[in-house]
Amino acid sequence: MKKSNSLPVLQALVLADRIYTDHQTGKRIICGTFSKIFSSGFPSVTSFSAFAFILLVDVIGEVVLQLRFVSLHDNQILMESKPMRIQSNDPLTPLDIVVQIPPFPLPRAGIYSFECWTDETMIGSVRIQVGKLPSKKDSND
């Protein structure tokens, strides 16, 4: 299939603990959405895998997608997915993609972004706020 010259439109980018597919209907079941993460200290790595639900429209031909995890403190790319090739003959048909995200690095508290890229253009993102868990001493005051 021919590579598309136009960019797809990102209609949704949702992070979740789990994403299931109902085999009878094909519907996605998104469980445990999040936009905040807490850690007992930094630097650290998340203790869990997560999932990204991506919904695209206006996909014409073949498109190569990539997810990037970026620190907004210094715009450093901390992790990126392998390129994912998707294709569609009908730009009106929504395409949903589920991507498993391995444990990811958290160098410091702050704001991070999961970004969806195609053809070296960011088509959308979702921000994650990362904070430090209060210590037991702090919570007893």
CORZIQUI-V115718 format. One record per residue. N is the residue number from 1. RES is the residue in one small letter. PSI is psi in degrees with one decimal (999 if undefined). OMEGA is omega in degrees with one decimal (999 if undefined). Layout:
BEGIN
<<N	RES	PSI	OMEGA> <N	RES	PSI	OMEGA>>
END
This chain:
BEGIN
<<1	m	145.5	-177.7> <2	k	141.4	178.0> <3	k	139.7	-178.3> <4	s	145.6	174.6> <5	n	-10.1	-180.0> <6	s	157.3	-179.4> <7	l	141.2	173.8> <8	p	162.7	177.2> <9	v	125.4	177.5> <10	l	115.2	179.1> <11	q	-24.6	179.3> <12	a	142.2	170.5> <13	l	105.3	-173.4> <14	v	132.3	175.3> <15	l	138.9	-176.7> <16	a	160.2	175.3> <17	d	-39.4	-177.5> <18	r	148.2	171.6> <19	i	123.4	-179.7> <20	y	159.9	173.7> <21	t	125.5	173.8> <22	d	115.5	-173.3> <23	h	-22.2	177.8> <24	q	-40.4	-174.8> <25	t	-19.9	-175.2> <26	g	1.5	-180.0> <27	k	146.9	175.0> <28	r	138.7	176.6> <29	i	111.8	-173.9> <30	i	117.6	-174.1> <31	c	133.5	174.0> <32	g	51.7	177.4> <33	t	151.1	-178.9> <34	f	154.2	173.4> <35	s	2.1	176.4> <36	k	143.0	176.7> <37	i	142.0	177.8> <38	f	145.3	179.3> <39	s	150.8	179.2> <40	s	-14.8	179.0> <41	g	170.3	-177.8> <42	f	149.6	-4.1> <43	p	157.4	178.8> <44	s	179.0	175.7> <45	v	139.9	178.8> <46	t	148.4	-178.7> <47	s	13.8	-174.8> <48	f	158.4	166.9> <49	s	152.8	178.2> <50	a	178.2	177.7> <51	f	147.0	173.9> <52	a	131.5	172.5> <53	f	122.2	-178.2> <54	i	128.5	177.4> <55	l	121.8	-177.0> <56	l	147.6	167.6> <57	v	172.8	-178.8> <58	d	34.4	173.6> <59	v	118.3	-179.0> <60	i	117.2	-177.6> <61	g	-144.3	-178.6> <62	e	136.8	178.6> <63	v	140.4	176.3> <64	v	119.6	179.9> <65	l	153.8	173.8> <66	q	136.9	173.7> <67	l	139.0	176.8> <68	r	139.7	173.9> <69	f	119.4	-169.1> <70	v	136.7	170.9> <71	s	122.8	178.0> <72	l	-5.7	174.6> <73	h	-43.1	-176.2> <74	d	9.7	-179.7> <75	n	25.0	178.3> <76	q	132.3	173.9> <77	i	114.7	-176.5> <78	l	-23.6	-178.8> <79	m	145.8	173.0> <80	e	147.8	-178.9> <81	s	165.3	170.3> <82	k	150.7	177.2> <83	p	137.6	-179.9> <84	m	121.3	179.1> <85	r	125.2	175.0> <86	i	158.1	179.6> <87	q	154.7	178.3> <88	s	144.0	174.4> <89	n	-9.8	-175.1> <90	d	105.5	-177.6> <91	p	-15.4	-179.4> <92	l	-16.1	-179.4> <93	t	119.5	177.1> <94	p	140.4	175.9> <95	l	126.6	174.8> <96	d	140.1	-176.3> <97	i	136.8	175.1> <98	v	128.2	-178.5> <99	v	126.8	174.3> <100	q	132.4	-179.0> <101	i	120.8	178.7> <102	p	169.5	175.1> <103	p	138.3	-173.8> <104	f	153.3	-174.0> <105	p	145.3	175.5> <106	l	89.1	-176.1> <107	p	-28.3	-177.2> <108	r	166.1	171.7> <109	a	148.6	178.6> <110	g	-159.3	-178.0> <111	i	132.4	179.2> <112	y	170.1	-179.4> <113	s	134.4	165.0> <114	f	121.1	-174.5> <115	e	141.4	177.0> <116	c	121.0	-175.4> <117	w	147.5	168.2> <118	t	138.4	-179.7> <119	d	43.8	179.4> <120	e	24.3	176.1> <121	t	129.3	176.1> <122	m	125.8	180.0> <123	i	-5.7	176.6> <124	g	167.7	-178.9> <125	s	166.6	172.4> <126	v	135.5	-178.1> <127	r	147.7	178.4> <128	i	128.5	175.2> <129	q	127.3	-179.0> <130	v	126.6	-179.0> <131	g	168.5	177.8> <132	k	133.8	174.5> <133	l	137.0	175.7> <134	p	141.2	177.3> <135	s	162.5	178.5> <136	k	-35.5	179.2> <137	k	-44.7	179.7> <138	d	-36.7	-176.1> <139	s	-15.1	179.2> <140	n	-8.0	-178.6> <141	d	999	999>>
END
